[in-house]
Amino acid sequence: MSPPALNINPPLLNSATPWATNLENLRAILISPSTGAVTTRTSLIHGFPHQHSDHQYLFFDPASSTPDKGTSSTPETPVGHTETATASLNNLGYSPIPLDGYLEFLSQLARDHTELRKTIIISVTGSPQEIQTCYERINASAQDIPFPLAMEINLSCPNITGAPPPAYDGDALAKYLAVLPEAPVLAIGVKTPPYTHHGQFLTLIDALRLAASSLSFITATNTLGSCLILEDDGQGELNPQLPHLGVGGMAGPPLHPLALGNVSTIRKLVDASPELKHLQIIGVGGVRDGDGYRRMRAVGAYAVAVGTGLGKQGPGVFEKIERDIKGAWQKS
């Protein structure tokens, strides 16, 4: 018996980004007439020790690698960011708001917007045991929160010192999947990092087979780590005082071809595995307009999520995409 399926209609949403951190961020995405779901920023049981001086993001021009002046560590984008700086680089960790804070946000949104019942994907991370606790808390809260809830396990952030993304390692990934319920009530998915060679995809598929009855979806892909944007003086633009000299995860249009390749490859591999064919894929990476949406759908994404495009354009990016495709959501 397959686990619960996601229901995202229209098949457009946000990814777990700094622009989905607080109550008003989530409200703006929820009330957009062009979204079918909302994803929270990735949270931990006790919240991430965010430091404004250390955890930042910037926008840059992908054609020239020229950074916009100014960085931010909050959902408030840098003042004066330019139209051509469509890509992003960040060394952010996870949300400073703990999981229970997001569950309270959802309770408030349900009270304020009784007419809306879009799927809410709660993005979480932590140790395997903490992930188990996250599921239990979300499942318990589902009794009182009328939104359809799902849980995304983020195993792909490249910015945590001393903690490489578990989704790059088969044994580490298996430890997380082993704690999941065999017959979950809520849809559970994993967020994967960008894979760059076929062996990595096969490692993923081998691990997923062991938890096929527990998983409903895959979110592909997270940012590409170990990227660097330099100032004119050769210093890392993203907080050069830090030991990693401004290295961070890249997203936006430069990531788009890699994200398309990941979604396409994962879709083909799960379709070739009878126990995994039910998995839905949320395609993420560089989508900022209708063309990007169409490409993601064409390679097999069930739904399409927007990250950097949300930071650059605000919640209006969703309506722009709908206008671009003239409301033809189901056409690839």
VOPAGU-2260 file (C-alpha; in pm, 1 decimal, decimal comma):
REM VOPAGU-2260
SITE   aa  ch    i         X         Y         Z
SITE  MET   A    0       0,0       0,0       0,0
SITE  SER   A    1     144,3     335,8    -103,0
SITE  PRO   A    2     194,4     611,8     154,6
SITE  PRO   A    3     -16,9     930,1     136,7
SITE  ALA   A    4      28,9    1139,6    -176,9
SITE  LEU   A    5      82,0    1513,4    -186,8
SITE  ASN   A    6    -203,9    1723,4    -319,6
SITE  ILE   A    7     -66,6    2049,1    -462,9
SITE  ASN   A    8    -307,8    2234,4    -688,9
SITE  PRO   A    9    -199,0    2442,5    -865,8
SITE  PRO   A   10     138,4    2261,5    -872,9
SITE  LEU   A   11     341,3    2567,4    -768,5
SITE  LEU   A   12     487,8    2650,2    -427,7
SITE  ASN   A   13     794,8    2789,2    -254,0
SITE  SER   A   14    1099,3    2598,9    -137,2
SITE  ALA   A   15    1243,9    2614,8     215,1
SITE  THR   A   16    1426,4    2948,4     201,7
SITE  PRO   A   17    1493,7    3252,1     421,7
SITE  TRP   A   18    1188,7    3411,9     256,3
SITE  ALA   A   19     965,2    3156,7     428,8
SITE  THR   A   20    1090,4    3222,9     781,5
SITE  ASN   A   21     825,1    3413,0     972,8
SITE  LEU   A   22     447,6    3424,1    1001,8
SITE  GLU   A   23     400,2    3702,9     749,4
SITE  ASN   A   24     632,1    3536,7     495,9
SITE  LEU   A   25     419,1    3223,2     514,1
SITE  ARG   A   26      94,8    3420,3     502,7
SITE  ALA   A   27     196,2    3597,9     181,3
SITE  ILE   A   28     270,8    3265,8       9,8
SITE  LEU   A   29     -46,8    3105,0     145,5
SITE  ILE   A   30    -282,4    3376,4      20,3
SITE  SER   A   31    -129,3    3393,6    -326,3
SITE  PRO   A   32    -394,1    3269,1    -571,2
SITE  SER   A   33    -115,5    3102,0    -772,4
SITE  THR   A   34      23,0    2865,6    -506,7
SITE  GLY   A   35    -107,5    2521,2    -421,8
SITE  ALA   A   36     111,8    2465,2    -116,2
SITE  VAL   A   37     350,5    2635,7     124,0
SITE  THR   A   38     687,3    2511,6     250,2
SITE  THR   A   39     825,6    2641,0     579,3
SITE  ARG   A   40    1191,1    2727,2     623,5
SITE  THR   A   41    1380,7    2425,7     755,6
SITE  SER   A   42    1355,0    2406,1    1134,3
SITE  LEU   A   43    1501,9    2203,7    1417,5
SITE  ILE   A   44    1340,9    2090,5    1741,4
SITE  HIS   A   45    1518,0    2367,6    1933,2
SITE  GLY   A   46    1592,9    2616,5    1655,2
SITE  PHE   A   47    1920,8    2696,6    1481,4
SITE  PRO   A   48    2175,2    2926,5    1656,6
SITE  HIS   A   49    2154,2    3192,2    1384,9
SITE  GLN   A   50    2412,8    3471,5    1399,2
SITE  HIS   A   51    2340,2    3778,9    1188,4
SITE  SER   A   52    2710,5    3847,3    1143,8
SITE  ASP   A   53    2789,4    3495,4    1025,4
SITE  HIS   A   54    2484,9    3369,3     835,8
SITE  GLN   A   55    2403,4    3578,2     530,1
SITE  TYR   A   56    2299,1    3574,7     166,5
SITE  LEU   A   57    2354,9    3794,7    -135,6
SITE  PHE   A   58    2235,3    3826,1    -494,1
SITE  PHE   A   59    2466,8    3831,6    -794,4
SITE  ASP   A   60    2458,3    3863,9   -1172,3
SITE  PRO   A   61    2504,4    3511,9   -1316,2
SITE  ALA   A   62    2640,8    3649,8   -1644,7
SITE  SER   A   63    2932,5    3835,4   -1487,4
SITE  SER   A   64    2947,8    3691,0   -1131,9
SITE  THR   A   65    2923,6    4051,1   -1011,3
SITE  PRO   A   66    2764,2    4071,0    -666,1
SITE  ASP   A   67    2504,3    4323,3    -568,4
SITE  LYS   A   68    2625,0    4547,7    -291,8
SITE  GLY   A   69    2491,2    4443,9      42,2
SITE  THR   A   70    2408,8    4119,1     217,4
SITE  SER   A   71    2122,6    4017,0     442,7
SITE  SER   A   72    2069,0    3764,7     717,8
SITE  THR   A   73    1690,4    3807,4     736,0
SITE  PRO   A   74    1394,4    3778,6     497,0
SITE  GLU   A   75    1439,7    4150,4     430,0
SITE  THR   A   76    1638,0    4160,1     106,3
SITE  PRO   A   77    1939,8    4391,5      68,4
SITE  VAL   A   78    1841,4    4747,8     -15,0
SITE  GLY   A   79    1877,7    4835,5    -379,9
SITE  HIS   A   80    1933,9    4488,7    -520,8
SITE  THR   A   81    1937,6    4508,4    -899,9
SITE  GLU   A   82    1722,5    4335,2   -1159,5
SITE  THR   A   83    2013,3    4157,0   -1326,2
SITE  ALA   A   84    2135,0    3997,1   -1002,0
SITE  THR   A   85    1904,0    3697,5   -1034,9
SITE  ALA   A   86    2124,6    3437,3    -864,5
SITE  SER   A   87    2193,3    3393,7    -493,7
SITE  LEU   A   88    2468,7    3271,9    -265,1
SITE  ASN   A   89    2417,2    3194,8     102,4
SITE  ASN   A   90    2598,1    3054,8     402,8
SITE  LEU   A   91    2279,5    3037,9     606,9
SITE  GLY   A   92    2200,3    2746,4     828,9
SITE  TYR   A   93    1847,8    2660,3     932,8
SITE  SER   A   94    1568,9    2868,0    1082,8
SITE  PRO   A   95    1618,9    3023,6    1427,5
SITE  ILE   A   96    1251,7    2946,6    1488,8
SITE  PRO   A   97    1198,7    2596,8    1637,7
SITE  LEU   A   98     951,6    2346,0    1499,4
SITE  ASP   A   99     689,1    2428,7    1762,4
SITE  GLY   A  100     704,5    2790,7    1650,4
SITE  TYR   A  101     607,8    2688,7    1298,2
SITE  LEU   A  102     326,5    2471,1    1426,2
SITE  GLU   A  103     192,5    2774,8    1612,1
SITE  PHE   A  104     224,6    2985,1    1295,3
SITE  LEU   A  105      12,4    2729,2    1111,9
SITE  SER   A  106    -251,1    2734,2    1384,5
SITE  GLN   A  107    -267,8    3111,9    1353,7
SITE  LEU   A  108    -291,3    3101,0     975,0
SITE  ALA   A  109    -569,8    2843,9     995,2
SITE  ARG   A  110    -764,6    3074,1    1226,5
SITE  ASP   A  111    -704,7    3376,7    1006,4
SITE  HIS   A  112    -774,9    3212,4     670,1
SITE  THR   A  113   -1052,7    2961,1     719,9
SITE  GLU   A  114   -1125,8    2955,9     347,6
SITE  LEU   A  115    -777,0    2826,9     257,0
SITE  ARG   A  116    -673,6    2467,2     305,0
SITE  LYS   A  117    -357,2    2436,6     100,0
SITE  THR   A  118    -101,7    2168,4     175,6
SITE  ILE   A  119     169,7    2282,4     416,8
SITE  ILE   A  120     507,3    2112,0     388,0
SITE  ILE   A  121     697,8    2147,2     714,6
SITE  SER   A  122    1069,4    2125,8     641,8
SITE  VAL   A  123    1275,3    1982,4     927,7
SITE  THR   A  124    1621,2    1850,2    1003,4
SITE  GLY   A  125    1831,1    1722,9    1293,7
SITE  SER   A  126    1957,0    1383,7    1405,8
SITE  PRO   A  127    1764,0    1068,5    1306,6
SITE  GLN   A  128    1608,1    1056,8    1652,7
SITE  GLU   A  129    1509,3    1423,9    1626,8
SITE  ILE   A  130    1349,5    1360,1    1288,5
SITE  GLN   A  131    1143,5    1086,5    1451,4
SITE  THR   A  132    1033,3    1335,3    1717,5
SITE  CYS   A  133     952,1    1593,9    1449,6
SITE  TYR   A  134     718,6    1351,1    1277,6
SITE  GLU   A  135     545,9    1268,4    1605,3
SITE  ARG   A  136     491,9    1636,5    1685,6
SITE  ILE   A  137     366,5    1721,9    1339,0
SITE  ASN   A  138     134,5    1421,5    1337,0
SITE  ALA   A  139      -4,5    1516,4    1677,3
SITE  SER   A  140     -57,6    1876,6    1563,3
SITE  ALA   A  141    -242,5    1758,5    1253,6
SITE  GLN   A  142    -537,7    1678,8    1479,1
SITE  ASP   A  143    -582,9    2050,8    1548,0
SITE  ILE   A  144    -439,6    2217,5    1235,4
SITE  PRO   A  145    -688,0    2182,7     947,2
SITE  PHE   A  146    -430,5    2226,7     670,6
SITE  PRO   A  147    -314,1    1901,5     506,6
SITE  LEU   A  148      35,7    1860,0     653,6
SITE  ALA   A  149     345,2    1695,4     510,9
SITE  MET   A  150     702,1    1666,5     638,8
SITE  GLU   A  151    1012,6    1733,1     430,2
SITE  ILE   A  152    1339,3    1602,8     576,3
SITE  ASN   A  153    1619,2    1836,4     465,8
SITE  LEU   A  154    1929,4    1618,7     437,3
SITE  SER   A  155    2109,8    1841,4     190,6
SITE  CYS   A  156    2218,8    2174,8     338,3
SITE  PRO   A  157    2584,2    2239,1     238,6
SITE  ASN   A  158    2646,8    2513,7     495,2
SITE  ILE   A  159    2673,8    2330,0     829,0
SITE  THR   A  160    3034,8    2306,1     944,4
SITE  GLY   A  161    3135,9    1951,6    1033,4
SITE  ALA   A  162    2805,8    1806,5     911,8
SITE  PRO   A  163    2819,6    1707,6     545,0
SITE  PRO   A  164    2479,2    1653,4     382,6
SITE  PRO   A  165    2363,8    1300,6     478,1
SITE  ALA   A  166    2198,0    1259,3     138,5
SITE  TYR   A  167    2544,0    1232,6     -22,0
SITE  ASP   A  168    2623,7     922,6     185,0
SITE  GLY   A  169    2426,9     599,5     154,8
SITE  ASP   A  170    2490,4     478,5     509,0
SITE  ALA   A  171    2404,9     815,4     664,6
SITE  LEU   A  172    2089,2     843,8     456,1
SITE  ALA   A  173    1983,3     492,3     555,0
SITE  LYS   A  174    2005,2     582,6     924,4
SITE  TYR   A  175    1753,3     861,3     873,0
SITE  LEU   A  176    1517,0     652,7     665,2
SITE  ALA   A  177    1526,8     369,5     918,4
SITE  VAL   A  178    1348,4     576,2    1185,2
SITE  LEU   A  179    1049,8     664,3     967,2
SITE  PRO   A  180     713,4     496,8    1026,1
SITE  GLU   A  181     643,5     214,1     781,7
SITE  ALA   A  182     286,0     331,5     725,3
SITE  PRO   A  183     285,0     707,5     788,1
SITE  VAL   A  184     -36,6     905,2     816,3
SITE  LEU   A  185     131,1    1214,8     671,2
SITE  ALA   A  186     323,0    1244,6     347,1
SITE  ILE   A  187     699,1    1233,7     414,7
SITE  GLY   A  188     969,9    1338,4     171,4
SITE  VAL   A  189    1342,8    1397,9     154,7
SITE  LYS   A  190    1519,7    1702,9      14,4
SITE  THR   A  191    1826,7    1605,7    -184,0
SITE  PRO   A  192    2144,5    1795,5    -270,9
SITE  PRO   A  193    2262,5    1845,0    -629,3
SITE  TYR   A  194    2409,3    1518,3    -755,2
SITE  THR   A  195    2678,3    1538,9   -1020,6
SITE  HIS   A  196    2750,9    1180,5   -1122,7
SITE  HIS   A  197    2547,7     866,0   -1177,3
SITE  GLY   A  198    2686,9     678,4    -879,0
SITE  GLN   A  199    2533,5     933,8    -644,3
SITE  PHE   A  200    2190,0     878,6    -794,3
SITE  LEU   A  201    2223,9     502,2    -758,1
SITE  THR   A  202    2324,0     544,5    -393,1
SITE  LEU   A  203    2009,5     750,0    -337,9
SITE  ILE   A  204    1783,8     496,1    -507,4
SITE  ASP   A  205    1933,2     203,0    -312,4
SITE  ALA   A  206    1865,1     385,5      14,7
SITE  LEU   A  207    1512,0     486,3     -85,5
SITE  ARG   A  208    1416,6     128,2    -167,2
SITE  LEU   A  209    1466,2      36,9     198,0
SITE  ALA   A  210    1204,4     293,9     301,2
SITE  ALA   A  211     971,9     285,4       1,6
SITE  SER   A  212     657,9     243,0     212,9
SITE  SER   A  213     750,0     545,0     426,7
SITE  LEU   A  214     816,9     803,3     157,0
SITE  SER   A  215     580,3    1001,3     -62,3
SITE  PHE   A  216     801,8    1257,8    -233,1
SITE  ILE   A  217    1148,7    1389,5    -311,9
SITE  THR   A  218    1239,3    1758,1    -326,6
SITE  ALA   A  219    1522,9    1808,4    -574,9
SITE  THR   A  220    1740,7    2001,4    -540,2
SITE  ASN   A  221    1905,7    2209,9    -266,8
SITE  THR   A  222    2176,5    2470,4    -329,2
SITE  LEU   A  223    2515,3    2381,9    -475,9
SITE  GLY   A  224    2779,3    2414,7    -203,9
SITE  SER   A  225    3140,0    2536,3    -210,4
SITE  CYS   A  226    3064,2    2834,0    -434,5
SITE  LEU   A  227    3231,4    3172,2    -402,8
SITE  ILE   A  228    3153,0    3524,1    -525,0
SITE  LEU   A  229    3439,8    3774,7    -501,7
SITE  GLU   A  230    3453,8    4147,5    -452,9
SITE  ASP   A  231    3680,2    4361,5    -672,2
SITE  ASP   A  232    3960,7    4328,2    -417,3
SITE  GLY   A  233    3949,5    3948,3    -436,0
SITE  GLN   A  234    3780,8    3903,5     -98,4
SITE  GLY   A  235    3478,3    3681,2     -57,4
SITE  GLU   A  236    3171,3    3902,1     -75,5
SITE  LEU   A  237    2977,8    3680,4     165,1
SITE  ASN   A  238    3136,2    3779,0     497,9
SITE  PRO   A  239    3507,4    3745,9     409,4
SITE  GLN   A  240    3604,5    3761,2     778,2
SITE  LEU   A  241    3481,8    3406,6     831,1
SITE  PRO   A  242    3724,1    3111,8     807,7
SITE  HIS   A  243    3548,2    2979,3     497,3
SITE  LEU   A  244    3612,4    3314,3     318,5
SITE  GLY   A  245    3258,1    3364,2     199,0
SITE  VAL   A  246    3195,3    3019,6      53,3
SITE  GLY   A  247    2830,3    2921,1      39,4
SITE  GLY   A  248    2549,1    2747,9    -146,4
SITE  MET   A  249    2453,0    2882,7    -488,4
SITE  ALA   A  250    2098,6    2898,6    -623,3
SITE  GLY   A  251    1898,4    3068,3    -894,7
SITE  PRO   A  252    1944,7    3050,0   -1274,3
SITE  PRO   A  253    2300,8    2905,7   -1267,1
SITE  LEU   A  254    2165,3    2604,3   -1078,6
SITE  HIS   A  255    1877,4    2547,1   -1320,0
SITE  PRO   A  256    2043,2    2307,4   -1569,4
SITE  LEU   A  257    2180,6    2092,9   -1288,0
SITE  ALA   A  258    1843,5    2089,6   -1111,6
SITE  LEU   A  259    1668,4    1985,7   -1434,1
SITE  GLY   A  260    1918,6    1703,9   -1478,0
SITE  ASN   A  261    1862,7    1588,1   -1121,5
SITE  VAL   A  262    1484,1    1586,8   -1152,6
SITE  SER   A  263    1499,1    1408,6   -1487,9
SITE  THR   A  264    1742,0    1141,4   -1366,7
SITE  ILE   A  265    1561,4    1077,5   -1038,0
SITE  ARG   A  266    1224,7    1054,0   -1217,0
SITE  LYS   A  267    1358,4     794,2   -1460,1
SITE  LEU   A  268    1525,1     589,9   -1185,7
SITE  VAL   A  269    1222,5     579,6    -957,1
SITE  ASP   A  270     997,1     492,9   -1251,3
SITE  ALA   A  271    1226,7     197,7   -1324,5
SITE  SER   A  272    1190,7      72,7    -966,1
SITE  PRO   A  273     840,7     -71,6    -901,2
SITE  GLU   A  274     850,7       1,4    -527,6
SITE  LEU   A  275     941,6     367,4    -587,1
SITE  LYS   A  276     719,0     460,3    -881,7
SITE  HIS   A  277     469,8     628,1    -648,2
SITE  LEU   A  278     720,5     895,0    -542,6
SITE  GLN   A  279     631,2    1248,8    -645,7
SITE  ILE   A  280     906,7    1499,5    -721,4
SITE  ILE   A  281     904,5    1866,3    -629,5
SITE  GLY   A  282    1143,4    2032,9    -873,2
SITE  VAL   A  283    1350,9    2319,4    -734,0
SITE  GLY   A  284    1635,0    2520,2    -880,2
SITE  GLY   A  285    1645,6    2841,1   -1079,6
SITE  VAL   A  286    1275,9    2869,5   -1164,3
SITE  ARG   A  287    1174,8    3234,1   -1188,9
SITE  ASP   A  288     927,5    3244,1   -1478,6
SITE  GLY   A  289     691,7    3038,4   -1689,0
SITE  ASP   A  290     967,5    2892,2   -1903,9
SITE  GLY   A  291    1145,7    2753,1   -1598,6
SITE  TYR   A  292     817,1    2611,0   -1471,5
SITE  ARG   A  293     750,5    2439,0   -1804,2
SITE  ARG   A  294    1098,2    2288,9   -1814,4
SITE  MET   A  295    1065,2    2143,9   -1465,2
SITE  ARG   A  296     730,7    1989,5   -1549,0
SITE  ALA   A  297     868,5    1851,5   -1875,1
SITE  VAL   A  298    1139,1    1651,9   -1695,7
SITE  GLY   A  299     899,4    1494,4   -1450,5
SITE  ALA   A  300     831,2    1732,0   -1161,2
SITE  TYR   A  301     489,8    1678,2   -1003,9
SITE  ALA   A  302     508,4    2032,3    -864,4
SITE  VAL   A  303     753,8    2320,2    -903,3
SITE  ALA   A  304     901,9    2522,4    -617,0
SITE  VAL   A  305    1060,0    2867,9    -625,6
SITE  GLY   A  306    1343,1    2984,0    -398,1
SITE  THR   A  307    1570,1    3266,2    -513,8
SITE  GLY   A  308    1296,2    3393,1    -744,6
SITE  LEU   A  309    1080,1    3450,0    -436,3
SITE  GLY   A  310    1359,5    3644,9    -269,1
SITE  LYS   A  311    1414,0    3860,1    -577,4
SITE  GLN   A  312    1057,0    3918,3    -691,5
SITE  GLY   A  313     854,7    3865,8    -376,6
SITE  PRO   A  314     532,2    3660,2    -365,2
SITE  GLY   A  315     429,0    3817,7    -695,8
SITE  VAL   A  316     662,7    3569,3    -866,2
SITE  PHE   A  317     390,8    3302,8    -838,3
SITE  GLU   A  318     130,6    3511,8   -1020,1
SITE  LYS   A  319     391,8    3605,1   -1280,1
SITE  ILE   A  320     453,0    3237,6   -1350,9
SITE  GLU   A  321      79,0    3175,9   -1382,2
SITE  ARG   A  322      49,2    3465,6   -1628,1
SITE  ASP   A  323     346,8    3338,4   -1825,7
SITE  ILE   A  324     191,0    2995,0   -1872,1
SITE  LYS   A  325    -160,7    3141,4   -1914,6
SITE  GLY   A  326    -290,5    2917,4   -1639,9
SITE  ALA   A  327    -199,2    2599,1   -1828,6
SITE  TRP   A  328     -71,5    2428,1   -1516,4
SITE  GLN   A  329     -83,5    2071,0   -1638,6
SITE  LYS   A  330      94,8    2123,0   -1968,5
SITE  SER   A  331     469,0    2053,5   -1969,5
